[in-house]
Amino acid sequence: MGFNRFEAKMAAKNSMRRTRPNPLWVTLVFILLTTAVNGITLRIVGDPFVEAMQYLAWGYDWEEVFQYVFLRDMGSVGIFSVLQLLLALYGAVMSFGYTSYTLRLARNEQPGYRNLFDGFAKVGRVLWMNILIWVFVSLWELLAMIPGAILLTVGILQENEVLLTVSVVLYVAAGVVGVMVSYRYRLACYFLLDDPECTARQAISRSKITMRGWKMELFVLDLSFLGWLLLGACTMGVLYVWVSPYMGAAEANFYDFVSAGAQRQNGGYAGPNYDNFSNDGPKPF
């Protein structure tokens, strides 16, 4: 029996109707705690890259812009860089918390606002998992980009338009490879949520094993929300308050289906031994 995309999405909608507090309000709080906090913080500190782009748009030379914006106040640039890193780490932990919320939502466990902070209970493993995934995907992309970089260099030296065109195609292909590889790790956070004993590397390994033969199915599930995402963009993001929990719960239903199948076939860990009271784990990573 295969994964039924329609039933998974209908079940997600039904879970949203039954859950209190309303998932729309929880999602709005999540957006305020992430996107709004990031925007306000960077606006207060100031983004040197945005400032540089403004000067370039006004016709200033790049060398002048670089000296005026970046070399004039290296301290501010350093503070901005550190702040960007901290916000990225904070966003990763909060996103994990929202995944925890949508997984509980799909399982009709009546989750609430406090579940948005579930990532802080195992922050070391959450951050290490995200770092490892970023490294693995980047390495695959880099491997695909090497031929493109070689052709680009040769094309520039020889002024060969054919080689330049092929190099651009290879760079685009590298991006596609990155997306394809990222699907191997899409379920890692769910395994980290479900198993209190699970480490970051184990979660990634379980995701890779479980996603064998299921990447296209998850891609099609993502693609089925494309219309809603485009409509959300037309509403300046307002519709995302409804679309986000809908997509998250549908993906959680996908995880429950394929992880249960992997357990039956491989005898590995899967399925809903949910970590309701995860204060810490036996290992930080």
Protein Blocks (a to p, Z undefined) as FASTA:
>chain_A
ZZdfklmmmmmmmmmmmpccdfklmmmmmmmmmmmmmmmmmmmnopaklmmmmmmmnopa
fklmmmmmmmmmmmlmmmmmmmmmmmmmmmmmmmmmmmmmmmmmmnonopafklmmmmmm
mmmmmmmmmmmmmmmmmmmmmmmmmmmmmmmmmmmmnopaklmmmmmmmmmmmmmmmmmm
mmmmmmmmmmmmmmmkbcfklmmmmmmmmmgoplmmmmmmmmmmmmmmmmmmmnnommmm
mmmmmmmmmmmmmmmmmmmmmmmmnopaedjddcfblfbcfbfZZ
